[in-house]
Amino acid sequence: MEKNCKSLKIKIERFKCSAEYRTNEILKKLKTLGNCANRSIYDYNEDQIEMIFNEIEKRTLEIKAKFNFSKGKDKKFKL
């Protein structure tokens, strides 16, 4: 039992370390993307911006769904 407890703590710490690092990397990339908003350097239209953020939102929802703890997942259908 003690081994399982240590193993769980290791998994929790590994998750925290990896998730924090990866999240910070994504945030840095988003900040870099924000630099493209500078109209004196770049030219873009509203459709392009919509395409970019629609894709980011779509991918974000897909990834978030992987983490969801489905409440009532095993419940049977009932009218």
N, C-alpha and C positions, 0 to 999 in steps of 0.2 A: 504494500500500500504506500509506503514512504517513497518508493521508486516512482510510482505513478504521480505522486504529488510533485516531486522534483521535475518530472517530465512535463507536467502541465505548466509549472512555473517557467520552464525553459521555453515552451511553446508561446506562452503569453509574452514573455520578454522578446522573443524573436519576432513575434507579430508587431509589437509596439515599435521596436527598432526599425523594422522594414517599412511599416506603414508610415511612420513619421518621416523617414528619409524620402520615400517615394512621394508622399504628399507634398513635402517641401520642394521637391524637384518639379512637380506639376505646377505648383504655385509660381515658381521661378519662370517656367515656360509661359504661363499665362501672362505674367508681367511683361515678358519679352514680346508676346503677341500684342499686348496693349501698346507697345511702342509703334506698331504699324498704324496706329490711329493718327500719327503725325501727318497732317495734310501737306505740310511743306516738303515732305520727303516722298510720300506715297499718294497715289491716286486710286480710289476705289469707289464702288457704288453700293447702294443699300442692299441690293440683291446678293452681292458677294459677302457682305457682312452677315446677312441672314443665313447664307449657306454655311459659313464658318461656325456660327453659334448654334445653328440647328444640329450640326454634326457633333459639336462638343456636348450639347445637352443630350442628344441621343446616346452617345457613348457613355456619358455619366450615368444615365438611367440604367443602361445595360449592366454596368459595373456595380451600381448600387443594388440592383436586383440580386446579384450574386451573394450579397451580404445579408439580405433580408431574412429575418426569422419569421417564417410564415405562421401567423396565428391561425389556428383552426385548419391547418394544412390537412390533417387526417380526418376532419369532420366529414360525415357523409351528407349528401344532398338530401334536403327535406323541404317539402312544400308546406 
